[in-house]
Amino acid sequence: MAISRIDLGGAGTPEALVKRILQAEPNLPVPVPIQELCARLGILRIEDLDTDGFEGGLVTDAMRSEGTILAKRGGEPRRRFTILHELGHFLMPHHFPDQPGRFLCKSSDLLRV
């Protein structure tokens, strides 16, 4: 996989991000290798989140130069969705964290478009 964040420049919506990812990686396998995709885009680690209050989270610096995604254990489809949801926060500069350098998402947050 050769994709980088430069390939995603100017994508302002989740749909635009997906379009740019598929343009950069036209032979992306299904299921998408999300660990590798996240690593190529600046996510250093994906760790388990052990809490009842949140489904996922993102810890990053102010410039979003790198990050760590936190995802609740559970069913694999839900966990994959949560990881990619948090990756979207990381990649979209107009998304602002609830606290400096940190996004935390509840189940209801994952349902919003």
N, C-alpha and C positions, 0 to 999 in steps of 0.2 A: 504494500500500500504506500503510495507516494504523496497523498494529499497533505496539504498544510493549511494553516489559517489564512495565508495569502490567497488561496483559491476561493475563499469564502467572502472576500471583501465586498462590502456593500449590500450583503444580504440582510434585509431588515425585518424579515418575518420567518417563522418556522418553515413555511412552504418554500421560501427563497433559499433557505439554508439547505433543505433537502435537495432542491434542484441543483444547487452549486456542488454539493457533495457528489451527486450522481453524474454531473458533468465531469468532475475531476476524477471520479472512479467509476467509469461506465461498466466495468466488469465486477462490481462489488457483489460478493456472494450473499446469498440468503440462506440462513439468517446472517445478518450483518455482524461481523466480528467487532462488537462494540468496545471490547478492551483495547484492541489495536487502534480503532478509530479514535477513541478518546486519547490514547497516548500520542498519536500523530498530531492531535489538535491542542495539546498542552496540558492534559490532565495527567498528573503524576501518579495518582493512586485512586483506586475505587475501594472503599472500605465499608464494612457493615455498620449500620446505624441501629443502635439498640435503644429504642424509645417507643412509647405508645403514641406520642403526640405528633410525630412527623413521619412522612414516608421517605423523604430524601433531603439532602442538603448539599451545598457547595461551599467550600472554604477556598478563598482566593485572595490575592493581594489587590490593591486599588487599581492597578493597571491590567489585571487579569492576565498576567504573563504566564502563570501556571495555576493549577488548582488541584484540589482533592474533592472527589464526589463521594458522598455518603448515601447509602441506600439500605433501606430496611430489608431484612431477610424475608423471604416468603416465596410465593410462586415465581418461577423464572420469567414468565411473560410480564408480570407486574414489575418485577425488579428491573428488567431491561428497559421498560417504558420509563421508569423513574430515573434511571441513569441517563437516558437520552434527554429527558425533560431537563435535568440539571445541566447537561452539556449545552442545551439551548440557552439557559441563563448565562453560562460562561461565554458563549459565542456572540450573544446579542448585546452590544454595548449600551443600548437604551433601557435594558432591564437593570433596575437598581436593587441592591440587597436590602433586606429588612434591618440589618445592622451592618456596619462597615466590614466589608470583606466576607460576608456570610449570607447565604440564602438558605432558608428552611421552608420546606413545602409540606403542607398537610394534604390529606387525601382530596379535600375539596379544591385545593390549588391545582391539582393535577387534572381536574375536570374542566377548568377554565381554558378557553381558547384565546 
